[in-house]
Amino acid sequence: MNPSNLSAVGPPVQVPSEASKHLLPWLVAFAFFMESLDTTILNTAVPAISAALDVKPLSMKAVLASYTLSLAVFIPISGWVADRFGTRRVFAAAIGLFTFGSFLCGISTNIDALVACRILQGMGGSMMVPVGRMTLVRTFSKSDLLRAMSFVSIPALVAPMLGPIAGGLIVAYLHWRFIFFVNIPIGLAGLVLVYLYLPDYREKKTHPLDVVGLILFGSGIALLSYVLEVFGDHTLGVREITGLLVVSLALLAGYWIHAKTLQFPLLQLNLFRIRTFRAAVGGGLFTRLGIGGVPFLLPLLYQVGLGFTPIQSGLLLMPQALAAIGVNWVILRLLARFGYRSVLITNTIIIGMLLLVFATIGVHTPIWVIVALAFLYGAYSSLQYTSMNTLVYADTTEEETSAANSIFSTVQQMAISFGVATAGLATAFFIPEHSQSNPALMIDGLHKALLSLGVLTILSTTVFGSLKKEDGRAVSQQKAIHPGG
């Protein structure tokens, strides 16, 4: 365990044993996977659920948006809650709340009850990822953090690919309610593991919660999330969307002004003075504008454009997951050899170029070429996410851990929504509604959308240009690679 943690946050209730340190990344990844899978598995079941609840499929947007809104509101306070009540108690409560919410969703008999239960699920999910990540940061020294984080990053890549397949199989062979019931045994097992292995960190003394900041920022970010969720659905006109966007930005601007007057605001924006933190958070946001929409575009290309079935489309995405798992041992060596600046700049350009190559896939493209591209994309995406996720903590102190984690988790959640919205904008621009039933026009439009996202991804490398060669060295120099270094 990192000894400096004790002076920063006080003695943990349970000092992590070696067994706990080995199992902790598995436990956090376990929770991450459950939360990430839930956000993607539901999409496949939307038609079946809407038919069972006797509502229009478009009404199911509220079921999807309510979860995202709940995440956006409660993620910012995750750091304060964990500091106040302890990481073990909060993490266990998050898994329990998420599991109980899943059960209630599964027994819901109308759309209103389902939306309310999804909000409850989101409250649990909003704490699982940030608090789990914070526990890792406080348990492992910076020189060991990269190895742990590289493992935990895998669920974020694997779950979006497995979700549609799992959802399709459940709807086809079981009942839509098992979409939610599948979380129950996973959650119960997670609670047992938390009790046995999760260390408990808490601050000796916490500052008062910034309630005004929570109202301003929570309202602004929730409204912005809603705008991104409904964007492109034609349920609201341009005037309404613009008005909501202006109000959300005004609320966020109000929070920024409010935060400057407090010593302990909800989100400590002064952390952006740290170059590595600023590059990791900003780079993560702008990079995801390009690559965040890929899980949305590729299934469209494979199914609507090329005529593959949902199962076949899902199988074509599987090499990404396999590559993400297999590339972990390479990530440690690459960052130790070349450093964060070189790796992030080069890797972002490569990912952008891969998106440009995806834009050449057509009806005559051999399957092995698609599989090879998917494998390469999965490997480089895993390197990208792990690098950004660990660079955040390279130069933050122990006292700044929870504040940095809250900001990073909030921006990360927003970046996911921004990425999907960007992909939606690109498809709406390049694929007119009247051409969506024509495979040839769909392929052409999706190619243009992928080209635009590839260019956008390459341009996002400018954010990492502010880094220096030595930045992140405390994290990237692994003991297993440089003994005694």
C-alpha positions in Angstrom: 0.0 0.0 0.0 1.2 3.6 -0.6 2.2 4.8 2.8 1.5 8.4 2.0 -2.2 7.5 1.9 -2.3 7.1 5.6 -1.3 10.6 6.4 -3.6 12.1 3.8 -6.8 10.3 4.6 -6.2 8.8 8.0 -5.9 5.1 8.7 -8.2 2.9 6.6 -10.7 0.7 8.5 -9.0 -2.3 6.9 -5.4 -2.1 5.7 -5.3 -3.9 2.3 -3.7 -7.3 2.5 -1.7 -8.7 -0.5 -4.7 -10.8 -1.4 -7.0 -7.7 -1.3 -4.5 -5.8 -3.6 -4.5 -8.7 -6.1 -8.3 -9.0 -6.1 -9.2 -5.3 -5.9 -8.8 -4.6 -9.6 -11.0 -7.7 -10.4 -13.6 -6.4 -8.0 -13.6 -2.9 -9.5 -13.6 -4.2 -13.0 -16.5 -6.5 -12.0 -18.6 -3.5 -11.0 -17.5 -1.5 -14.0 -18.6 -4.3 -16.3 -22.0 -4.5 -14.7 -22.6 -0.8 -15.0 -21.2 -0.6 -18.6 -23.1 -3.6 -19.8 -26.4 -2.3 -18.5 -26.1 0.9 -20.5 -25.8 -1.0 -23.8 -27.8 -4.2 -23.3 -31.1 -2.3 -22.9 -31.0 -0.8 -26.4 -31.6 -4.1 -28.1 -34.7 -4.8 -26.0 -36.4 -1.4 -26.6 -38.9 -2.8 -29.1 -39.8 -5.8 -27.0 -40.2 -3.7 -23.8 -42.3 -1.0 -25.5 -44.6 -3.7 -26.9 -44.9 -5.4 -23.5 -45.7 -2.1 -21.7 -48.0 -1.0 -24.5 -46.2 2.3 -25.3 -44.7 3.7 -28.5 -41.0 2.8 -29.0 -40.2 6.5 -29.0 -41.5 6.7 -25.4 -38.7 4.4 -24.4 -36.3 7.3 -24.8 -37.3 8.4 -21.3 -36.2 5.0 -19.9 -32.8 5.5 -21.5 -32.4 9.2 -20.7 -33.5 8.9 -17.1 -30.5 6.7 -16.4 -28.1 9.1 -18.0 -29.6 12.1 -16.2 -29.2 10.3 -12.9 -25.5 9.6 -13.6 -24.9 13.2 -14.6 -26.5 14.6 -11.4 -24.9 12.2 -8.8 -21.4 11.6 -10.2 -20.1 15.1 -9.1 -20.8 14.3 -5.4 -19.3 10.8 -5.5 -16.0 12.1 -4.1 -17.5 14.0 -1.2 -19.8 11.1 -0.3 -16.9 8.6 -0.3 -14.7 10.9 1.8 -17.5 11.4 4.3 -18.8 7.8 4.7 -15.9 5.7 3.5 -15.2 4.0 0.2 -16.3 0.5 1.3 -19.7 1.6 2.6 -20.4 3.8 -0.4 -19.2 1.2 -2.9 -21.3 -1.5 -1.3 -24.3 0.9 -1.1 -23.8 1.7 -4.8 -23.8 -1.9 -5.8 -26.8 -2.7 -3.6 -28.8 0.3 -4.9 -28.0 -0.6 -8.5 -29.0 -4.2 -7.9 -32.2 -3.3 -6.1 -33.0 -0.8 -8.9 -32.4 -3.6 -11.4 -34.9 -5.8 -9.6 -37.5 -3.1 -9.5 -37.0 -2.4 -13.2 -37.5 -6.1 -13.9 -40.9 -6.2 -12.2 -42.1 -2.8 -13.5 -45.5 -3.0 -15.2 -45.7 0.5 -16.7 -43.4 3.1 -18.3 -43.6 5.5 -15.4 -42.5 2.9 -12.8 -39.7 1.8 -15.1 -38.4 5.4 -15.5 -38.4 5.9 -11.7 -36.5 2.6 -11.2 -34.0 3.5 -13.8 -33.3 6.7 -11.9 -32.6 4.6 -8.8 -30.3 2.4 -10.9 -28.5 5.5 -12.1 -27.9 6.7 -8.5 -26.1 3.4 -7.8 -24.2 3.4 -11.0 -23.0 7.0 -10.5 -21.1 5.9 -7.4 -19.8 2.6 -8.6 -17.3 3.7 -11.2 -15.9 6.9 -9.5 -15.6 5.3 -6.0 -14.1 2.1 -7.4 -11.5 4.1 -9.4 -10.8 6.3 -6.3 -10.2 3.2 -4.2 -7.6 1.9 -6.7 -5.8 5.2 -6.7 -5.6 5.3 -2.9 -4.5 1.6 -2.7 -1.8 1.5 -5.3 1.3 3.7 -5.5 1.6 5.7 -8.7 4.2 3.4 -10.0 1.8 0.4 -9.7 -1.3 2.3 -10.7 -0.9 1.9 -14.5 -1.0 -1.9 -14.2 -4.2 -1.9 -12.1 -5.9 0.7 -14.3 -5.1 -1.0 -17.5 -7.0 -4.0 -16.3 -10.0 -2.0 -15.1 -10.3 -0.2 -18.4 -11.2 -3.4 -20.2 -14.9 -3.4 -19.2 -15.4 0.0 -20.8 -14.3 -1.5 -24.1 -15.8 -5.0 -23.9 -19.3 -4.2 -22.5 -20.5 -2.0 -25.4 -19.7 -4.9 -27.7 -21.2 -7.7 -25.7 -24.3 -5.7 -24.7 -26.2 -5.8 -28.0 -25.4 -9.6 -28.4 -26.5 -10.3 -24.9 -29.6 -8.2 -25.2 -30.6 -9.9 -28.5 -30.1 -13.4 -27.0 -32.2 -12.5 -23.9 -35.0 -11.1 -25.9 -35.0 -13.9 -28.4 -34.8 -16.9 -26.0 -35.9 -15.6 -22.5 -38.0 -12.6 -21.5 -37.1 -8.9 -21.6 -37.3 -8.7 -17.8 -34.1 -10.8 -17.6 -32.3 -7.7 -19.1 -32.5 -6.4 -15.6 -32.7 -9.6 -13.6 -29.2 -10.6 -14.9 -27.7 -7.9 -12.7 -29.1 -9.5 -9.4 -26.7 -12.5 -9.0 -23.8 -10.3 -10.2 -24.6 -7.6 -7.7 -25.0 -10.0 -4.8 -21.7 -11.6 -5.6 -20.1 -8.1 -5.8 -21.5 -7.3 -2.3 -19.8 -10.3 -0.8 -16.5 -9.4 -2.5 -16.7 -5.8 -1.3 -17.2 -7.0 2.3 -14.2 -9.4 2.0 -11.7 -7.4 0.0 -12.5 -3.7 -0.4 -10.4 -1.4 1.8 -12.1 1.5 3.5 -10.7 5.0 3.0 -12.3 8.1 4.4 -11.2 11.6 5.3 -10.7 12.5 9.0 -12.7 15.7 8.4 -14.8 16.6 5.4 -15.8 20.1 4.3 -19.5 21.0 4.0 -21.2 19.9 0.9 -21.6 22.7 -1.7 -25.4 22.5 -1.9 -25.8 25.6 -4.1 -23.1 24.3 -6.5 -24.8 20.9 -6.6 -28.1 22.6 -7.6 -26.4 24.8 -10.3 -24.1 22.2 -11.7 -26.5 19.2 -11.3 -29.3 21.1 -13.1 -27.0 22.3 -15.8 -25.4 19.0 -16.5 -28.7 17.1 -16.3 -30.3 19.5 -18.8 -27.3 19.3 -21.1 -27.4 15.5 -20.9 -31.1 15.6 -21.8 -30.4 17.8 -24.8 -27.7 15.3 -26.0 -30.1 12.3 -25.4 -33.0 13.8 -27.4 -30.7 15.3 -30.1 -31.6 14.1 -33.5 -34.9 12.4 -32.5 -37.0 15.1 -34.0 -39.1 15.2 -30.8 -38.1 18.8 -30.2 -37.6 21.6 -32.7 -34.5 23.6 -33.2 -35.9 26.4 -31.1 -36.6 24.2 -28.2 -33.2 22.5 -28.4 -31.4 25.8 -28.6 -33.4 27.2 -25.7 -32.6 24.2 -23.4 -28.9 24.4 -24.5 -28.7 28.1 -23.6 -30.3 27.4 -20.2 -28.0 24.5 -19.4 -24.9 26.6 -20.4 -26.1 29.5 -18.3 -26.5 27.2 -15.2 -23.0 25.8 -15.8 -21.6 29.3 -16.2 -23.4 30.3 -12.9 -21.7 27.3 -11.2 -18.3 28.5 -12.5 -18.8 32.0 -11.1 -20.1 30.4 -7.8 -17.2 28.0 -7.5 -14.6 30.8 -7.7 -16.0 32.3 -4.5 -15.6 29.1 -2.3 -12.7 27.4 -0.8 -14.3 24.0 -1.2 -16.7 24.0 -4.2 -18.5 20.9 -5.5 -15.8 20.5 -8.2 -12.4 22.0 -7.6 -11.8 23.6 -11.0 -8.4 24.9 -9.8 -7.1 21.3 -10.6 -7.0 22.4 -14.2 -3.9 24.3 -13.4 -2.1 21.0 -13.4 -0.9 20.3 -16.9 -1.2 16.5 -16.9 -4.7 16.7 -15.4 -5.8 19.3 -17.9 -4.4 17.3 -20.9 -6.0 14.0 -19.7 -9.4 15.5 -19.0 -9.5 17.8 -22.1 -7.9 15.1 -24.3 -10.4 12.5 -23.1 -13.3 14.8 -23.9 -12.2 15.8 -27.4 -10.9 12.4 -28.4 -14.3 10.8 -27.5 -16.0 13.3 -29.8 -14.5 11.2 -32.6 -14.3 7.7 -31.3 -17.3 7.8 -28.9 -19.7 7.3 -31.7 -18.0 4.2 -33.2 -20.1 1.7 -31.3 -23.1 3.4 -32.8 -21.8 3.7 -36.4 -20.2 0.3 -37.0 -23.4 -1.8 -36.2 -25.3 0.5 -38.6 -22.7 -0.1 -41.3 -22.6 -3.9 -40.8 -26.4 -4.4 -40.4 -28.1 -1.8 -42.5 -25.4 -1.2 -45.0 -23.9 -4.7 -45.5 -26.9 -6.8 -44.5 -25.4 -8.7 -41.6 -27.7 -10.0 -38.8 -27.4 -8.5 -35.3 -25.5 -11.6 -34.1 -23.1 -11.5 -37.0 -22.6 -7.8 -36.5 -21.8 -8.4 -32.8 -19.3 -11.1 -33.7 -17.5 -8.7 -36.0 -17.1 -6.4 -33.0 -15.7 -9.2 -30.8 -12.1 -8.9 -32.0 -12.0 -5.4 -30.4 -12.7 -6.9 -27.0 -10.1 -9.6 -27.5 -7.5 -7.1 -28.5 -8.4 -4.9 -25.5 -7.7 -7.8 -23.2 -4.6 -9.0 -24.9 -2.8 -5.6 -25.2 -2.5 -4.9 -21.5 1.0 -6.1 -21.1 2.1 -4.0 -24.1 0.6 -0.8 -22.7 2.9 -0.8 -19.7 6.0 -1.2 -21.8 5.0 1.4 -24.4 4.4 4.1 -21.8 7.6 3.2 -19.9 9.6 3.4 -23.1 8.1 6.4 -24.9 6.2 8.4 -22.3 2.7 9.7 -22.3 3.2 12.6 -24.7 4.6 10.5 -27.6 2.2 7.6 -27.0 -1.0 9.7 -26.8 -0.2 11.9 -29.8 0.9 8.9 -32.0 -1.9 6.7 -30.8 -4.6 9.3 -31.4 -3.4 9.8 -34.9 -3.4 6.0 -35.5 -7.0 5.7 -34.2 -8.1 8.5 -36.5 -6.5 6.8 -39.5 -8.2 3.5 -38.6 -11.5 5.3 -38.7 -10.6 6.5 -42.2 -9.9 2.9 -43.2 -13.2 1.8 -41.7 -14.8 4.2 -44.1 -13.6 2.1 -47.0 -15.5 -1.1 -45.9 -18.1 -2.1 -48.5 -20.0 -5.2 -49.7 -16.9 -6.6 -51.3 -14.6 -6.2 -48.4 -13.3 -9.6 -47.1 -14.4 -10.6 -43.6 -10.8 -11.1 -42.6 -10.0 -7.4 -43.3 -12.9 -6.3 -41.1 -11.8 -8.6 -38.4 -8.2 -7.3 -38.6 -9.3 -3.7 -38.5 -11.5 -4.4 -35.5 -8.6 -6.1 -33.7 -6.3 -3.2 -34.4 -8.9 -0.7 -33.3 -9.6 -2.5 -30.1 -5.8 -2.6 -29.2 -5.2 1.1 -29.9 -8.5 2.1 -28.1 -7.4 0.2 -25.0 -4.1 2.0 -25.1 -5.8 5.3 -25.5 -8.3 4.9 -22.6 -5.7 3.4 -20.2 -3.3 6.2 -20.9 -5.8 9.0 -20.4 -7.3 7.4 -17.3 -4.0 7.1 -15.5 -2.5 10.4 -16.6 -5.2 12.2 -14.6 -3.5 11.2 -11.3 0.1 11.6 -12.4 0.6 14.9 -10.6 -2.3 15.2 -8.2 -1.7 14.8 -4.5 -3.4 12.4 -2.1 -5.6 15.2 -0.9 -6.7 16.0 -4.4 -7.6 12.4 -5.3 -11.3 12.5 -4.7 -11.7 16.0 -6.3 -9.8 14.9 -9.4 -11.7 11.7 -9.6 -15.1 13.5 -9.4 -14.1 15.9 -12.2 -12.7 13.2 -14.4 -15.7 10.9 -14.0 -18.1 13.7 -14.7 -16.4 14.8 -17.9 -16.0 11.2 -18.9 -19.7 10.6 -18.6 -20.5 13.8 -20.6 -17.9 12.8 -23.2 -19.7 9.5 -23.9 -22.9 11.5 -24.5 -21.1 14.0 -26.6 -19.5 11.2 -28.7 -22.9 9.6 -29.5 -24.4 13.0 -30.2 -21.6 13.8 -32.6 -22.1 10.5 -34.4 -25.8 11.2 -34.6 -25.2 14.6 -36.0 -22.8 13.2 -38.6 -25.3 10.5 -39.7 -28.2 12.9 -39.8 -26.1 15.3 -42.0 -24.8 12.6 -44.4 -27.8 10.3 -44.5 -31.1 12.0 -45.3 -34.2 10.3 -43.9 -35.5 9.3 -47.3 -32.3 7.3 -48.1 -32.1 5.2 -44.9 -33.9 2.3 -46.6 -31.3 2.2 -49.4 -28.2 0.2 -48.4 -26.0 1.8 -51.0 -26.9 5.3 -49.8 -26.5 4.2 -46.2 -23.0 2.9 -46.8 -22.0 6.1 -48.6 -23.4 8.2 -45.8 -21.8 6.1 -43.0 -18.5 6.3 -44.9 -18.7 10.1 -44.8 -19.6 10.1 -41.2 -16.6 7.8 -40.3 -14.4 10.0 -42.4 -15.5 13.1 -40.5 -15.0 11.5 -37.1 -11.6 10.2 -38.2 -10.5 13.7 -39.1 -11.9 15.1 -35.8 -10.0 12.4 -33.9 -6.7 13.3 -35.6 -7.3 17.0 -34.8 -7.8 16.2 -31.1 -4.1 15.4 -30.9 -3.5 19.1 -30.4 -4.7 18.8 -26.8 -1.9 16.4 -26.0 0.7 18.7 -27.6 0.9 20.7 -24.3 2.4 17.7 -22.5 6.1 17.5 -21.9 8.2 14.5 -22.5 8.7 13.8 -18.8 5.0 14.2 -17.9 3.5 11.2 -16.2 6.8 9.6 -15.4 5.8 8.8 -11.9 3.0 6.6 -13.2 4.6 5.1 -16.4 7.9 3.9 -14.9 6.8 0.5 -13.8 8.9 -1.4 -11.3 8.5 -4.6 -13.2 10.1 -2.9 -16.2 12.7 -0.8 -14.5 13.8 -2.6 -11.3 15.0 -0.2 -8.7 14.1 2.8 -10.9 
